[in-house]
Each structure stands twice: as C-alpha cells, then as structure tokens.
C-alpha cells in the first residue's frame, strides 16, 4: 500500500469525519488492498475484499456524498479486516 493510500485509510477513520475525500481515492485504496471493483447497474460499484462484498453508490460529484457513505465504507473495511491502524485481523 502506498503512502497516499495509507493516508486515505487514516482519513476514512478520522474524527471528525473528513468530508473532502474523493470517491476515486477510495476506489484506488480498495484496489491497493487487493479488492476487485466493478461497475454495476444504476451508478453503483461492487467491491469485493477479503471475502466481503458491498455495493456503493457512485457519488455524482467528486467528493463522497455524505457521512453515511463514509460510515458504510468504514464498516465494509472493518468487516474485511482493515481499520485505522491498517490491517487488524492478521
């Protein structure tokens, strides 16, 4: 994982939430962690990582759309074994 990706991972778990994160930065992070990312019908992307799958709405703007979206990304990463301290399950 690159230093940029580590920084994005840290920002996703930062309090207060960073609302300046870009969706493409998050997609790059997913891919650097080994995820497969595919566009599916309806402006969504399906992400599979470490046996976990989640479908995310692609924001219309460049930045993530809401706090709920950041929380959903956090929960997905935690289920896949990643947290603010990077890999948490191994």
C-alpha positions as a Markdown table, in Angstrom:
| # | Residue | x | y | z |
|---|---|---|---|---|
| 1 | Unk | 0.0 | 0.0 | 0.0 |
| 2 | Unk | 1.4 | 3.4 | -1.0 |
| 3 | Unk | 1.8 | 6.3 | 1.5 |
| 4 | Unk | -1.2 | 8.0 | -0.3 |
| 5 | Unk | -3.4 | 5.0 | 0.3 |
| 6 | Unk | -2.4 | 4.8 | 3.9 |
| 7 | Unk | -3.3 | 8.4 | 4.3 |
| 8 | Unk | -6.7 | 7.9 | 2.7 |
| 9 | Unk | -7.3 | 4.9 | 5.1 |
| 10 | Unk | -6.4 | 7.0 | 8.1 |
| 11 | Unk | -8.7 | 9.9 | 6.9 |
| 12 | Unk | -11.6 | 7.5 | 6.5 |
| 13 | Unk | -11.4 | 6.7 | 10.2 |
| 14 | Unk | -10.5 | 10.2 | 11.3 |
| 15 | Unk | -12.8 | 12.0 | 13.8 |
| 16 | Unk | -14.3 | 14.4 | 12.9 |
| 17 | Unk | -15.0 | 13.0 | 9.5 |
| 18 | Unk | -13.2 | 14.4 | 6.6 |
| 19 | Unk | -15.8 | 15.4 | 4.0 |
| 20 | Unk | -13.1 | 16.3 | 1.4 |
| 21 | Unk | -12.4 | 12.6 | 0.4 |
| 22 | Unk | -12.8 | 11.8 | -3.3 |
| 23 | Unk | -14.5 | 8.6 | -4.4 |
| 24 | Unk | -11.7 | 7.8 | -6.8 |
| 25 | Unk | -9.2 | 8.0 | -3.9 |
| 26 | Unk | -11.3 | 5.4 | -2.1 |
| 27 | Unk | -11.6 | 3.2 | -5.1 |
| 28 | Unk | -7.8 | 3.4 | -5.5 |
| 29 | Unk | -7.4 | 2.4 | -1.8 |
| 30 | Unk | -9.7 | -0.6 | -2.3 |
| 31 | Unk | -7.7 | -1.8 | -5.3 |
| 32 | Unk | -4.4 | -1.3 | -3.4 |
| 33 | Unk | -5.8 | -3.6 | -0.7 |
| 34 | Unk | -6.5 | -6.2 | -3.3 |
| 35 | Unk | -10.2 | -5.6 | -3.9 |
| 36 | Unk | -12.0 | -6.2 | -7.1 |
| 37 | Unk | -14.1 | -3.3 | -8.1 |
| 38 | Unk | -16.7 | -3.4 | -10.9 |
| 39 | Unk | -19.4 | -1.0 | -12.1 |
| 40 | Unk | -22.9 | -2.5 | -11.8 |
| 41 | Unk | -26.2 | -1.2 | -13.0 |
| 42 | Unk | -27.6 | 2.0 | -11.5 |
| 43 | Unk | -24.5 | 4.1 | -10.9 |
| 44 | Unk | -23.0 | 1.7 | -8.4 |
| 45 | Unk | -19.8 | -0.1 | -7.9 |
| 46 | Unk | -19.5 | -3.5 | -6.3 |
| 47 | Unk | -16.4 | -4.0 | -4.2 |
| 48 | Unk | -15.1 | -7.5 | -3.1 |
| 49 | Unk | -12.3 | -7.6 | -0.5 |
| 50 | Unk | -11.2 | -10.5 | 1.8 |
| 51 | Unk | -14.5 | -12.4 | 1.4 |
| 52 | Unk | -16.6 | -9.3 | 1.9 |
| 53 | Unk | -18.8 | -7.7 | -0.7 |
| 54 | Unk | -20.5 | -4.4 | -0.7 |
| 55 | Unk | -22.2 | -2.2 | -3.4 |
| 56 | Unk | -21.6 | 1.5 | -3.1 |
| 57 | Unk | -23.4 | 4.4 | -4.9 |
| 58 | Unk | -21.0 | 6.3 | -7.0 |
| 59 | Unk | -21.3 | 10.0 | -5.9 |
| 60 | Unk | -22.4 | 12.4 | -8.5 |
| 61 | Unk | -19.7 | 14.9 | -7.6 |
| 62 | Unk | -16.1 | 14.1 | -7.0 |
| 63 | Unk | -16.3 | 14.1 | -3.2 |
| 64 | Unk | -18.0 | 11.5 | -1.0 |
| 65 | Unk | -21.7 | 12.5 | -0.7 |
| 66 | Unk | -22.4 | 12.1 | 3.0 |
| 67 | Unk | -21.4 | 11.0 | 6.4 |
| 68 | Unk | -23.5 | 7.9 | 6.0 |
| 69 | Unk | -21.4 | 6.9 | 2.9 |
| 70 | Unk | -18.2 | 7.3 | 4.9 |
| 71 | Unk | -19.6 | 5.2 | 7.7 |
| 72 | Unk | -20.6 | 2.5 | 5.2 |
| 73 | Unk | -17.1 | 2.4 | 3.8 |
| 74 | Unk | -15.6 | 2.2 | 7.3 |
| 75 | Unk | -17.9 | -0.7 | 8.2 |
| 76 | Unk | -17.0 | -2.5 | 5.0 |
| 77 | Unk | -13.3 | -2.1 | 5.6 |
| 78 | Unk | -13.6 | -3.3 | 9.2 |
| 79 | Unk | -15.5 | -6.4 | 8.1 |
| 80 | Unk | -12.7 | -7.0 | 5.5 |
| 81 | Unk | -10.1 | -6.7 | 8.3 |
| 82 | Unk | -8.9 | -3.1 | 7.9 |
| 83 | Unk | -9.1 | -0.3 | 10.4 |
| 84 | Unk | -7.5 | 3.0 | 11.3 |
| 85 | Unk | -4.3 | 1.1 | 12.3 |
| 86 | Unk | -4.4 | -0.7 | 8.9 |
| 87 | Unk | -4.6 | -4.5 | 8.9 |
| 88 | Unk | -6.5 | -5.5 | 12.1 |
| 89 | Unk | -7.1 | -9.2 | 11.5 |
| 90 | Unk | -3.7 | -10.7 | 10.8 |
